[in-house]
């Protein structure tokens, strides 16, 4: 087995080695960002899919929280 791990052949030129290292770090960061974006997309798609499985009546019911209704100016009285 060879102990030569210089696959790109950049040992003679340090500037080329630096460019190769920077390129690999940028590709590594881009792959991390792609994995994060795809994971986020899959989570949102799963939530959307679960929402489509809900019955049709549940989409048109009012919200269950007490403050979710629209308040108009006539209901507000200043004491």
mmCIF file of the N, C-alpha and C atoms, coordinates in Angstrom:
data_MODEL
# 
_entry.id   MODEL 
# 
loop_
_atom_site.group_PDB 
_atom_site.id 
_atom_site.type_symbol 
_atom_site.label_atom_id 
_atom_site.label_alt_id 
_atom_site.label_comp_id 
_atom_site.label_asym_id 
_atom_site.label_entity_id 
_atom_site.label_seq_id 
_atom_site.pdbx_PDB_ins_code 
_atom_site.Cartn_x 
_atom_site.Cartn_y 
_atom_site.Cartn_z 
_atom_site.occupancy 
_atom_site.B_iso_or_equiv 
_atom_site.pdbx_formal_charge 
_atom_site.auth_seq_id 
_atom_site.auth_comp_id 
_atom_site.auth_asym_id 
_atom_site.auth_atom_id 
_atom_site.pdbx_PDB_model_num 
ATOM 1   N N  . UNK A 1 1  ? 0.837   -1.179 0.000  1.00 0.00 ? 1  UNK A N  1 
ATOM 2   C CA . UNK A 1 1  ? 0.000   0.000  0.000  1.00 0.00 ? 1  UNK A CA 1 
ATOM 3   C C  . UNK A 1 1  ? 0.886   1.247  0.000  1.00 0.00 ? 1  UNK A C  1 
ATOM 4   N N  . UNK A 1 2  ? 0.394   2.203  -0.680 1.00 0.00 ? 2  UNK A N  1 
ATOM 5   C CA . UNK A 1 2  ? 1.134   3.450  -0.782 1.00 0.00 ? 2  UNK A CA 1 
ATOM 6   C C  . UNK A 1 2  ? 0.714   4.397  0.340  1.00 0.00 ? 2  UNK A C  1 
ATOM 7   N N  . UNK A 1 3  ? 1.673   5.147  0.839  1.00 0.00 ? 3  UNK A N  1 
ATOM 8   C CA . UNK A 1 3  ? 1.384   6.142  1.876  1.00 0.00 ? 3  UNK A CA 1 
ATOM 9   C C  . UNK A 1 3  ? 1.111   7.517  1.270  1.00 0.00 ? 3  UNK A C  1 
ATOM 10  N N  . UNK A 1 4  ? 1.019   7.583  -0.032 1.00 0.00 ? 4  UNK A N  1 
ATOM 11  C CA . UNK A 1 4  ? 0.769   8.849  -0.710 1.00 0.00 ? 4  UNK A CA 1 
ATOM 12  C C  . UNK A 1 4  ? -0.745  9.100  -0.726 1.00 0.00 ? 4  UNK A C  1 
ATOM 13  N N  . UNK A 1 5  ? -1.173  10.099 0.037  1.00 0.00 ? 5  UNK A N  1 
ATOM 14  C CA . UNK A 1 5  ? -2.590  10.458 0.111  1.00 0.00 ? 5  UNK A CA 1 
ATOM 15  C C  . UNK A 1 5  ? -2.884  11.751 -0.645 1.00 0.00 ? 5  UNK A C  1 
ATOM 16  N N  . UNK A 1 6  ? -1.978  12.149 -1.479 1.00 0.00 ? 6  UNK A N  1 
ATOM 17  C CA . UNK A 1 6  ? -2.149  13.372 -2.261 1.00 0.00 ? 6  UNK A CA 1 
ATOM 18  C C  . UNK A 1 6  ? -2.845  13.008 -3.573 1.00 0.00 ? 6  UNK A C  1 
ATOM 19  N N  . UNK A 1 7  ? -4.168  12.853 -3.505 1.00 0.00 ? 7  UNK A N  1 
ATOM 20  C CA . UNK A 1 7  ? -4.932  12.405 -4.664 1.00 0.00 ? 7  UNK A CA 1 
ATOM 21  C C  . UNK A 1 7  ? -5.005  13.448 -5.765 1.00 0.00 ? 7  UNK A C  1 
ATOM 22  N N  . UNK A 1 8  ? -4.983  14.711 -5.388 1.00 0.00 ? 8  UNK A N  1 
ATOM 23  C CA . UNK A 1 8  ? -5.110  15.771 -6.380 1.00 0.00 ? 8  UNK A CA 1 
ATOM 24  C C  . UNK A 1 8  ? -3.768  16.174 -6.992 1.00 0.00 ? 8  UNK A C  1 
ATOM 25  N N  . UNK A 1 9  ? -2.680  15.700 -6.427 1.00 0.00 ? 9  UNK A N  1 
ATOM 26  C CA . UNK A 1 9  ? -1.363  16.064 -6.938 1.00 0.00 ? 9  UNK A CA 1 
ATOM 27  C C  . UNK A 1 9  ? -1.008  17.503 -6.660 1.00 0.00 ? 9  UNK A C  1 
ATOM 28  N N  . UNK A 1 10 ? -1.350  17.993 -5.481 1.00 0.00 ? 10 UNK A N  1 
ATOM 29  C CA . UNK A 1 10 ? -1.137  19.405 -5.157 1.00 0.00 ? 10 UNK A CA 1 
ATOM 30  C C  . UNK A 1 10 ? 0.027   19.625 -4.202 1.00 0.00 ? 10 UNK A C  1 
ATOM 31  N N  . UNK A 1 11 ? 0.869   18.635 -4.000 1.00 0.00 ? 11 UNK A N  1 
ATOM 32  C CA . UNK A 1 11 ? 1.951   18.804 -3.031 1.00 0.00 ? 11 UNK A CA 1 
ATOM 33  C C  . UNK A 1 11 ? 3.041   19.738 -3.548 1.00 0.00 ? 11 UNK A C  1 
ATOM 34  N N  . UNK A 1 12 ? 3.148   19.900 -4.861 1.00 0.00 ? 12 UNK A N  1 
ATOM 35  C CA . UNK A 1 12 ? 4.197   20.759 -5.421 1.00 0.00 ? 12 UNK A CA 1 
ATOM 36  C C  . UNK A 1 12 ? 3.823   22.231 -5.380 1.00 0.00 ? 12 UNK A C  1 
ATOM 37  N N  . UNK A 1 13 ? 2.550   22.552 -5.418 1.00 0.00 ? 13 UNK A N  1 
ATOM 38  C CA . UNK A 1 13 ? 2.108   23.940 -5.494 1.00 0.00 ? 13 UNK A CA 1 
ATOM 39  C C  . UNK A 1 13 ? 1.226   24.242 -4.278 1.00 0.00 ? 13 UNK A C  1 
ATOM 40  N N  . UNK A 1 14 ? 1.722   25.023 -3.298 1.00 0.00 ? 14 UNK A N  1 
ATOM 41  C CA . UNK A 1 14 ? 0.903   25.301 -2.109 1.00 0.00 ? 14 UNK A CA 1 
ATOM 42  C C  . UNK A 1 14 ? -0.331  26.160 -2.405 1.00 0.00 ? 14 UNK A C  1 
ATOM 43  N N  . UNK A 1 15 ? -0.269  27.011 -3.430 1.00 0.00 ? 15 UNK A N  1 
ATOM 44  C CA . UNK A 1 15 ? -1.427  27.830 -3.773 1.00 0.00 ? 15 UNK A CA 1 
ATOM 45  C C  . UNK A 1 15 ? -2.556  26.953 -4.324 1.00 0.00 ? 15 UNK A C  1 
ATOM 46  N N  . UNK A 1 16 ? -2.206  25.970 -5.112 1.00 0.00 ? 16 UNK A N  1 
ATOM 47  C CA . UNK A 1 16 ? -3.203  25.040 -5.627 1.00 0.00 ? 16 UNK A CA 1 
ATOM 48  C C  . UNK A 1 16 ? -3.798  24.203 -4.496 1.00 0.00 ? 16 UNK A C  1 
ATOM 49  N N  . UNK A 1 17 ? -2.966  23.844 -3.527 1.00 0.00 ? 17 UNK A N  1 
ATOM 50  C CA . UNK A 1 17 ? -3.452  23.077 -2.376 1.00 0.00 ? 17 UNK A CA 1 
ATOM 51  C C  . UNK A 1 17 ? -4.453  23.898 -1.568 1.00 0.00 ? 17 UNK A C  1 
ATOM 52  N N  . UNK A 1 18 ? -4.161  25.171 -1.377 1.00 0.00 ? 18 UNK A N  1 
ATOM 53  C CA . UNK A 1 18 ? -5.080  26.049 -0.652 1.00 0.00 ? 18 UNK A CA 1 
ATOM 54  C C  . UNK A 1 18 ? -6.396  26.189 -1.402 1.00 0.00 ? 18 UNK A C  1 
ATOM 55  N N  . UNK A 1 19 ? -6.343  26.336 -2.717 1.00 0.00 ? 19 UNK A N  1 
ATOM 56  C CA . UNK A 1 19 ? -7.563  26.444 -3.515 1.00 0.00 ? 19 UNK A CA 1 
ATOM 57  C C  . UNK A 1 19 ? -8.389  25.166 -3.421 1.00 0.00 ? 19 UNK A C  1 
ATOM 58  N N  . UNK A 1 20 ? -7.725  24.017 -3.447 1.00 0.00 ? 20 UNK A N  1 
ATOM 59  C CA . UNK A 1 20 ? -8.440  22.745 -3.345 1.00 0.00 ? 20 UNK A CA 1 
ATOM 60  C C  . UNK A 1 20 ? -9.086  22.588 -1.973 1.00 0.00 ? 20 UNK A C  1 
ATOM 61  N N  . UNK A 1 21 ? -8.380  22.988 -0.916 1.00 0.00 ? 21 UNK A N  1 
ATOM 62  C CA . UNK A 1 21 ? -8.948  22.896 0.432  1.00 0.00 ? 21 UNK A CA 1 
ATOM 63  C C  . UNK A 1 21 ? -10.152 23.820 0.595  1.00 0.00 ? 21 UNK A C  1 
ATOM 64  N N  . UNK A 1 22 ? -10.066 25.029 0.059  1.00 0.00 ? 22 UNK A N  1 
ATOM 65  C CA . UNK A 1 22 ? -11.176 25.980 0.145  1.00 0.00 ? 22 UNK A CA 1 
ATOM 66  C C  . UNK A 1 22 ? -12.379 25.455 -0.644 1.00 0.00 ? 22 UNK A C  1 
ATOM 67  N N  . UNK A 1 23 ? -12.128 24.887 -1.815 1.00 0.00 ? 23 UNK A N  1 
ATOM 68  C CA . UNK A 1 23 ? -13.210 24.328 -2.619 1.00 0.00 ? 23 UNK A CA 1 
ATOM 69  C C  . UNK A 1 23 ? -13.901 23.181 -1.876 1.00 0.00 ? 23 UNK A C  1 
ATOM 70  N N  . UNK A 1 24 ? -13.132 22.314 -1.273 1.00 0.00 ? 24 UNK A N  1 
ATOM 71  C CA . UNK A 1 24 ? -13.729 21.193 -0.552 1.00 0.00 ? 24 UNK A CA 1 
ATOM 72  C C  . UNK A 1 24 ? -14.538 21.678 0.652  1.00 0.00 ? 24 UNK A C  1 
ATOM 73  N N  . UNK A 1 25 ? -14.050 22.695 1.354  1.00 0.00 ? 25 UNK A N  1 
ATOM 74  C CA . UNK A 1 25 ? -14.806 23.238 2.487  1.00 0.00 ? 25 UNK A CA 1 
ATOM 75  C C  . UNK A 1 25 ? -16.102 23.897 2.025  1.00 0.00 ? 25 UNK A C  1 
ATOM 76  N N  . UNK A 1 26 ? -16.060 24.581 0.875  1.00 0.00 ? 26 UNK A N  1 
ATOM 77  C CA . UNK A 1 26 ? -17.279 25.205 0.359  1.00 0.00 ? 26 UNK A CA 1 
ATOM 78  C C  . UNK A 1 26 ? -18.281 24.141 -0.071 1.00 0.00 ? 26 UNK A C  1 
ATOM 79  N N  . UNK A 1 27 ? -17.814 23.074 -0.700 1.00 0.00 ? 27 UNK A N  1 
ATOM 80  C CA . UNK A 1 27 ? -18.722 21.994 -1.095 1.00 0.00 ? 27 UNK A CA 1 
ATOM 81  C C  . UNK A 1 27 ? -19.304 21.284 0.118  1.00 0.00 ? 27 UNK A C  1 
ATOM 82  N N  . UNK A 1 28 ? -18.507 21.137 1.157  1.00 0.00 ? 28 UNK A N  1 
ATOM 83  C CA . UNK A 1 28 ? -18.994 20.519 2.391  1.00 0.00 ? 28 UNK A CA 1 
ATOM 84  C C  . UNK A 1 28 ? -20.079 21.382 3.034  1.00 0.00 ? 28 UNK A C  1 
ATOM 85  N N  . UNK A 1 29 ? -19.881 22.691 3.085  1.00 0.00 ? 29 UNK A N  1 
ATOM 86  C CA . UNK A 1 29 ? -20.891 23.595 3.630  1.00 0.00 ? 29 UNK A CA 1 
ATOM 87  C C  . UNK A 1 29 ? -22.152 23.614 2.786  1.00 0.00 ? 29 UNK A C  1 
ATOM 88  N N  . UNK A 1 30 ? -22.000 23.553 1.468  1.00 0.00 ? 30 UNK A N  1 
ATOM 89  C CA . UNK A 1 30 ? -23.171 23.528 0.596  1.00 0.00 ? 30 UNK A CA 1 
ATOM 90  C C  . UNK A 1 30 ? -23.957 22.237 0.781  1.00 0.00 ? 30 UNK A C  1 
ATOM 91  N N  . UNK A 1 31 ? -23.257 21.139 1.009  1.00 0.00 ? 31 UNK A N  1 
ATOM 92  C CA . UNK A 1 31 ? -23.980 19.877 1.233  1.00 0.00 ? 31 UNK A CA 1 
ATOM 93  C C  . UNK A 1 31 ? -24.717 19.899 2.564  1.00 0.00 ? 31 UNK A C  1 
ATOM 94  N N  . UNK A 1 32 ? -24.132 20.497 3.596  1.00 0.00 ? 32 UNK A N  1 
ATOM 95  C CA . UNK A 1 32 ? -24.838 20.632 4.870  1.00 0.00 ? 32 UNK A CA 1 
ATOM 96  C C  . UNK A 1 32 ? -26.092 21.495 4.701  1.00 0.00 ? 32 UNK A C  1 
ATOM 97  N N  . UNK A 1 33 ? -25.987 22.580 3.952  1.00 0.00 ? 33 UNK A N  1 
ATOM 98  C CA . UNK A 1 33 ? -27.143 23.446 3.725  1.00 0.00 ? 33 UNK A CA 1 
ATOM 99  C C  . UNK A 1 33 ? -28.218 22.721 2.924  1.00 0.00 ? 33 UNK A C  1 
ATOM 100 N N  . UNK A 1 34 ? -27.817 21.922 1.940  1.00 0.00 ? 34 UNK A N  1 
ATOM 101 C CA . UNK A 1 34 ? -28.789 21.168 1.155  1.00 0.00 ? 34 UNK A CA 1 
ATOM 102 C C  . UNK A 1 34 ? -29.505 20.130 2.007  1.00 0.00 ? 34 UNK A C  1 
ATOM 103 N N  . UNK A 1 35 ? -28.765 19.467 2.879  1.00 0.00 ? 35 UNK A N  1 
ATOM 104 C CA . UNK A 1 35 ? -29.385 18.478 3.778  1.00 0.00 ? 35 UNK A CA 1 
ATOM 105 C C  . UNK A 1 35 ? -30.380 19.160 4.703  1.00 0.00 ? 35 UNK A C  1 
ATOM 106 N N  . UNK A 1 36 ? -30.025 20.323 5.241  1.00 0.00 ? 36 UNK A N  1 
ATOM 107 C CA . UNK A 1 36 ? -30.921 21.054 6.128  1.00 0.00 ? 36 UNK A CA 1 
ATOM 108 C C  . UNK A 1 36 ? -32.187 21.492 5.390  1.00 0.00 ? 36 UNK A C  1 
ATOM 109 N N  . UNK A 1 37 ? -32.024 22.030 4.181  1.00 0.00 ? 37 UNK A N  1 
ATOM 110 C CA . UNK A 1 37 ? -33.199 22.489 3.416  1.00 0.00 ? 37 UNK A CA 1 
ATOM 111 C C  . UNK A 1 37 ? -34.099 21.323 3.027  1.00 0.00 ? 37 UNK A C  1 
ATOM 112 N N  . UNK A 1 38 ? -33.519 20.210 2.637  1.00 0.00 ? 38 UNK A N  1 
ATOM 113 C CA . UNK A 1 38 ? -34.335 19.049 2.282  1.00 0.00 ? 38 UNK A CA 1 
ATOM 114 C C  . UNK A 1 38 ? -35.060 18.483 3.496  1.00 0.00 ? 38 UNK A C  1 
ATOM 115 N N  . UNK A 1 39 ? -34.395 18.455 4.648  1.00 0.00 ? 39 UNK A N  1 
ATOM 116 C CA . UNK A 1 39 ? -35.055 17.972 5.864  1.00 0.00 ? 39 UNK A CA 1 
ATOM 117 C C  . UNK A 1 39 ? -36.218 18.879 6.242  1.00 0.00 ? 39 UNK A C  1 
ATOM 118 N N  . UNK A 1 40 ? -36.014 20.186 6.132  1.00 0.00 ? 40 UNK A N  1 
ATOM 119 C CA . UNK A 1 40 ? -37.088 21.130 6.424  1.00 0.00 ? 40 UNK A CA 1 
ATOM 120 C C  . UNK A 1 40 ? -38.244 20.959 5.449  1.00 0.00 ? 40 UNK A C  1 
ATOM 121 N N  . UNK A 1 41 ? -37.947 20.740 4.165  1.00 0.00 ? 41 UNK A N  1 
ATOM 122 C CA . UNK A 1 41 ? -38.985 20.530 3.166  1.00 0.00 ? 41 UNK A CA 1 
ATOM 123 C C  . UNK A 1 41 ? -39.769 19.259 3.457  1.00 0.00 ? 41 UNK A C  1 
ATOM 124 N N  . UNK A 1 42 ? -39.088 18.187 3.850  1.00 0.00 ? 42 UNK A N  1 
ATOM 125 C CA . UNK A 1 42 ? -39.780 16.936 4.161  1.00 0.00 ? 42 UNK A CA 1 
ATOM 126 C C  . UNK A 1 42 ? -40.687 17.086 5.389  1.00 0.00 ? 42 UNK A C  1 
ATOM 127 N N  . UNK A 1 43 ? -40.249 17.842 6.384  1.00 0.00 ? 43 UNK A N  1 
ATOM 128 C CA . UNK A 1 43 ? -41.077 18.061 7.570  1.00 0.00 ? 43 UNK A CA 1 
ATOM 129 C C  . UNK A 1 43 ? -42.333 18.841 7.198  1.00 0.00 ? 43 UNK A C  1 
ATOM 130 N N  . UNK A 1 44 ? -42.173 19.904 6.404  1.00 0.00 ? 44 UNK A N  1 
ATOM 131 C CA . UNK A 1 44 ? -43.338 20.688 5.988  1.00 0.00 ? 44 UNK A CA 1 
ATOM 132 C C  . UNK A 1 44 ? -44.271 19.877 5.087  1.00 0.00 ? 44 UNK A C  1 
ATOM 133 N N  . UNK A 1 45 ? -43.712 19.036 4.234  1.00 0.00 ? 45 UNK A N  1 
ATOM 134 C CA . UNK A 1 45 ? -44.548 18.185 3.383  1.00 0.00 ? 45 UNK A CA 1 
ATOM 135 C C  . UNK A 1 45 ? -45.322 17.173 4.218  1.00 0.00 ? 45 UNK A C  1 
ATOM 136 N N  . UNK A 1 46 ? -44.702 16.652 5.285  1.00 0.00 ? 46 UNK A N  1 
ATOM 137 C CA . UNK A 1 46 ? -45.394 15.705 6.159  1.00 0.00 ? 46 UNK A CA 1 
ATOM 138 C C  . UNK A 1 46 ? -46.533 16.395 6.911  1.00 0.00 ? 46 UNK A C  1 
ATOM 139 N N  . UNK A 1 47 ? -46.318 17.613 7.372  1.00 0.00 ? 47 UNK A N  1 
ATOM 140 C CA . UNK A 1 47 ? -47.379 18.361 8.050  1.00 0.00 ? 47 UNK A CA 1 
ATOM 141 C C  . UNK A 1 47 ? -48.519 18.643 7.082  1.00 0.00 ? 47 UNK A C  1 
ATOM 142 N N  . UNK A 1 48 ? -48.199 18.996 5.854  1.00 0.00 ? 48 UNK A N  1 
ATOM 143 C CA . UNK A 1 48 ? -49.235 19.237 4.841  1.00 0.00 ? 48 UNK A CA 1 
ATOM 144 C C  . UNK A 1 48 ? -50.011 17.949 4.545  1.00 0.00 ? 48 UNK A C  1 
ATOM 145 N N  . UNK A 1 49 ? -49.322 16.844 4.454  1.00 0.00 ? 49 UNK A N  1 
ATOM 146 C CA . UNK A 1 49 ? -49.970 15.558 4.185  1.00 0.00 ? 49 UNK A CA 1 
ATOM 147 C C  . UNK A 1 49 ? -50.922 15.167 5.310  1.00 0.00 ? 49 UNK A C  1 
ATOM 148 N N  . UNK A 1 50 ? -50.491 15.387 6.567  1.00 0.00 ? 50 UNK A N  1 
ATOM 149 C CA . UNK A 1 50 ? -51.367 15.102 7.708  1.00 0.00 ? 50 UNK A CA 1 
ATOM 150 C C  . UNK A 1 50 ? -52.582 16.025 7.674  1.00 0.00 ? 50 UNK A C  1 
ATOM 151 N N  . UNK A 1 51 ? -52.392 17.276 7.280  1.00 0.00 ? 51 UNK A N  1 
ATOM 152 C CA . UNK A 1 51 ? -53.515 18.206 7.165  1.00 0.00 ? 51 UNK A CA 1 
ATOM 153 C C  . UNK A 1 51 ? -54.517 17.787 6.105  1.00 0.00 ? 51 UNK A C  1 
ATOM 154 N N  . UNK A 1 52 ? -54.040 17.175 5.054  1.00 0.00 ? 52 UNK A N  1 
ATOM 155 C CA . UNK A 1 52 ? -54.956 16.690 4.016  1.00 0.00 ? 52 UNK A CA 1 
ATOM 156 C C  . UNK A 1 52 ? -55.744 15.471 4.474  1.00 0.00 ? 52 UNK A C  1 
ATOM 157 N N  . UNK A 1 53 ? -55.237 14.740 5.454  1.00 0.00 ? 53 UNK A N  1 
ATOM 158 C CA . UNK A 1 53 ? -55.938 13.569 5.960  1.00 0.00 ? 53 UNK A CA 1 
ATOM 159 C C  . UNK A 1 53 ? -57.070 13.926 6.922  1.00 0.00 ? 53 UNK A C  1 
ATOM 160 N N  . UNK A 1 54 ? -57.090 15.171 7.408  1.00 0.00 ? 54 UNK A N  1 
ATOM 161 C CA . UNK A 1 54 ? -58.135 15.582 8.330  1.00 0.00 ? 54 UNK A CA 1 
ATOM 162 C C  . UNK A 1 54 ? -59.478 15.620 7.618  1.00 0.00 ? 54 UNK A C  1 
ATOM 163 N N  . UNK A 1 55 ? -60.564 15.438 8.373  1.00 0.00 ? 55 UNK A N  1 
ATOM 164 C CA . UNK A 1 55 ? -61.880 15.515 7.733  1.00 0.00 ? 55 UNK A CA 1 
ATOM 165 C C  . UNK A 1 55 ? -62.159 16.921 7.192  1.00 0.00 ? 55 UNK A C  1 
ATOM 166 N N  . UNK A 1 56 ? -63.038 16.990 6.230  1.00 0.00 ? 56 UNK A N  1 
ATOM 167 C CA . UNK A 1 56 ? -63.338 18.263 5.576  1.00 0.00 ? 56 UNK A CA 1 
ATOM 168 C C  . UNK A 1 56 ? -63.982 19.259 6.544  1.00 0.00 ? 56 UNK A C  1 
ATOM 169 N N  . UNK A 1 57 ? -64.788 18.783 7.499  1.00 0.00 ? 57 UNK A N  1 
ATOM 170 C CA . UNK A 1 57 ? -65.459 19.686 8.440  1.00 0.00 ? 57 UNK A CA 1 
ATOM 171 C C  . UNK A 1 57 ? -64.475 20.382 9.378  1.00 0.00 ? 57 UNK A C  1 
ATOM 172 N N  . UNK A 1 58 ? -63.356 19.756 9.677  1.00 0.00 ? 58 UNK A N  1 
ATOM 173 C CA . UNK A 1 58 ? -62.416 20.356 10.612 1.00 0.00 ? 58 UNK A CA 1 
ATOM 174 C C  . UNK A 1 58 ? -61.728 21.583 10.027 1.00 0.00 ? 58 UNK A C  1 
ATOM 175 N N  . UNK A 1 59 ? -61.749 21.740 8.730  1.00 0.00 ? 59 UNK A N  1 
ATOM 176 C CA . UNK A 1 59 ? -61.101 22.892 8.107  1.00 0.00 ? 59 UNK A CA 1 
ATOM 177 C C  . UNK A 1 59 ? -61.944 24.153 8.211  1.00 0.00 ? 59 UNK A C  1 
ATOM 178 N N  . UNK A 1 60 ? -63.256 24.015 8.405  1.00 0.00 ? 60 UNK A N  1 
ATOM 179 C CA . UNK A 1 60 ? -64.145 25.171 8.408  1.00 0.00 ? 60 UNK A CA 1 
ATOM 180 C C  . UNK A 1 60 ? -64.669 25.511 9.792  1.00 0.00 ? 60 UNK A C  1 
ATOM 181 N N  . UNK A 1 61 ? -64.223 24.847 10.809 1.00 0.00 ? 61 UNK A N  1 
ATOM 182 C CA . UNK A 1 61 ? -64.650 25.163 12.175 1.00 0.00 ? 61 UNK A CA 1 
ATOM 183 C C  . UNK A 1 61 ? -63.869 26.360 12.700 1.00 0.00 ? 61 UNK A C  1 
ATOM 184 N N  . UNK A 1 62 ? -64.435 27.093 13.658 1.00 0.00 ? 62 UNK A N  1 
ATOM 185 C CA . UNK A 1 62 ? -63.684 28.215 14.225 1.00 0.00 ? 62 UNK A CA 1 
ATOM 186 C C  . UNK A 1 62 ? -62.522 27.709 15.083 1.00 0.00 ? 62 UNK A C  1 
ATOM 187 N N  . UNK A 1 63 ? -61.564 28.563 15.287 1.00 0.00 ? 63 UNK A N  1 
ATOM 188 C CA . UNK A 1 63 ? -60.405 28.203 16.089 1.00 0.00 ? 63 UNK A CA 1 
ATOM 189 C C  . UNK A 1 63 ? -60.814 27.957 17.532 1.00 0.00 ? 63 UNK A C  1 
ATOM 190 N N  . UNK A 1 64 ? -60.143 27.030 18.226 1.00 0.00 ? 64 UNK A N  1 
ATOM 191 C CA . UNK A 1 64 ? -60.547 26.689 19.583 1.00 0.00 ? 64 UNK A CA 1 
ATOM 192 C C  . UNK A 1 64 ? -60.051 27.657 20.655 1.00 0.00 ? 64 UNK A C  1 
ATOM 193 N N  . UNK A 1 65 ? -59.217 28.605 20.324 1.00 0.00 ? 65 UNK A N  1 
ATOM 194 C CA . UNK A 1 65 ? -58.709 29.523 21.337 1.00 0.00 ? 65 UNK A CA 1 
ATOM 195 C C  . UNK A 1 65 ? -59.713 30.641 21.591 1.00 0.00 ? 65 UNK A C  1 
ATOM 196 N N  . UNK A 1 66 ? -59.794 31.154 22.807 1.00 0.00 ? 66 UNK A N  1 
ATOM 197 C CA . UNK A 1 66 ? -60.802 32.173 23.116 1.00 0.00 ? 66 UNK A CA 1 
ATOM 198 C C  . UNK A 1 66 ? -60.524 33.530 22.471 1.00 0.00 ? 66 UNK A C  1 
ATOM 199 N N  . UNK A 1 67 ? -59.283 33.800 22.093 1.00 0.00 ? 67 UNK A N  1 
ATOM 200 C CA . UNK A 1 67 ? -58.949 35.109 21.541 1.00 0.00 ? 67 UNK A CA 1 
ATOM 201 C C  . UNK A 1 67 ? -58.777 35.060 20.028 1.00 0.00 ? 67 UNK A C  1 
ATOM 202 N N  . UNK A 1 68 ? -59.249 34.027 19.373 1.00 0.00 ? 68 UNK A N  1 
ATOM 203 C CA . UNK A 1 68 ? -59.041 33.906 17.939 1.00 0.00 ? 68 UNK A CA 1 
ATOM 204 C C  . UNK A 1 68 ? -60.143 34.561 17.119 1.00 0.00 ? 68 UNK A C  1 
ATOM 205 N N  . UNK A 1 69 ? -61.222 34.990 17.748 1.00 0.00 ? 69 UNK A N  1 
ATOM 206 C CA . UNK A 1 69 ? -62.284 35.630 16.986 1.00 0.00 ? 69 UNK A CA 1 
ATOM 207 C C  . UNK A 1 69 ? -61.924 37.088 16.720 1.00 0.00 ? 69 UNK A C  1 
ATOM 208 N N  . UNK A 1 70 ? -62.568 37.655 15.736 1.00 0.00 ? 70 UNK A N  1 
ATOM 209 C CA . UNK A 1 70 ? -62.290 39.034 15.354 1.00 0.00 ? 70 UNK A CA 1 
ATOM 210 C C  . UNK A 1 70 ? -63.090 39.967 16.248 1.00 0.00 ? 70 UNK A C  1 
ATOM 211 N N  . UNK A 1 71 ? -62.378 40.852 16.935 1.00 0.00 ? 71 UNK A N  1 
ATOM 212 C CA . UNK A 1 71 ? -63.055 41.804 17.815 1.00 0.00 ? 71 UNK A CA 1 
ATOM 213 C C  . UNK A 1 71 ? -63.230 43.116 17.057 1.00 0.00 ? 71 UNK A C  1 
ATOM 214 N N  . UNK A 1 72 ? -64.422 43.684 17.123 1.00 0.00 ? 72 UNK A N  1 
ATOM 215 C CA . UNK A 1 72 ? -64.629 44.982 16.501 1.00 0.00 ? 72 UNK A CA 1 
ATOM 216 C C  . UNK A 1 72 ? -64.674 46.061 17.587 1.00 0.00 ? 72 UNK A C  1 
ATOM 217 N N  . UNK A 1 73 ? -64.809 47.309 17.193 1.00 0.00 ? 73 UNK A N  1 
ATOM 218 C CA . UNK A 1 73 ? -64.727 48.422 18.136 1.00 0.00 ? 73 UNK A CA 1 
ATOM 219 C C  . UNK A 1 73 ? -65.938 48.503 19.051 1.00 0.00 ? 73 UNK A C  1 
ATOM 220 N N  . UNK A 1 74 ? -67.062 47.961 18.683 1.00 0.00 ? 74 UNK A N  1 
ATOM 221 C CA . UNK A 1 74 ? -68.251 48.050 19.513 1.00 0.00 ? 74 UNK A CA 1 
ATOM 222 C C  . UNK A 1 74 ? -68.142 47.169 20.754 1.00 0.00 ? 74 UNK A C  1 
ATOM 223 N N  . UNK A 1 75 ? -67.367 46.145 20.697 1.00 0.00 ? 75 UNK A N  1 
ATOM 224 C CA . UNK A 1 75 ? -67.240 45.259 21.856 1.00 0.00 ? 75 UNK A CA 1 
ATOM 225 C C  . UNK A 1 75 ? -66.292 45.824 22.910 1.00 0.00 ? 75 UNK A C  1 
ATOM 226 N N  . UNK A 1 76 ? -65.404 46.710 22.518 1.00 0.00 ? 76 UNK A N  1 
ATOM 227 C CA . UNK A 1 76 ? -64.443 47.261 23.460 1.00 0.00 ? 76 UNK A CA 1 
ATOM 228 C C  . UNK A 1 76 ? -65.037 48.470 24.172 1.00 0.00 ? 76 UNK A C  1 
ATOM 229 N N  . UNK A 1 77 ? -65.158 48.389 25.473 1.00 0.00 ? 77 UNK A N  1 
ATOM 230 C CA . UNK A 1 77 ? -65.638 49.541 26.244 1.00 0.00 ? 77 UNK A CA 1 
ATOM 231 C C  . UNK A 1 77 ? -64.528 49.991 27.167 1.00 0.00 ? 77 UNK A C  1 
ATOM 232 N N  . UNK A 1 78 ? -64.346 51.284 27.247 1.00 0.00 ? 78 UNK A N  1 
ATOM 233 C CA . UNK A 1 78 ? -63.315 51.860 28.116 1.00 0.00 ? 78 UNK A CA 1 
ATOM 234 C C  . UNK A 1 78 ? -63.973 52.298 29.401 1.00 0.00 ? 78 UNK A C  1 
ATOM 235 N N  . UNK A 1 79 ? -63.433 51.858 30.499 1.00 0.00 ? 79 UNK A N  1 
ATOM 236 C CA . UNK A 1 79 ? -63.997 52.173 31.797 1.00 0.00 ? 79 UNK A CA 1 
ATOM 237 C C  . UNK A 1 79 ? -63.195 53.264 32.455 1.00 0.00 ? 79 UNK A C  1 
# 
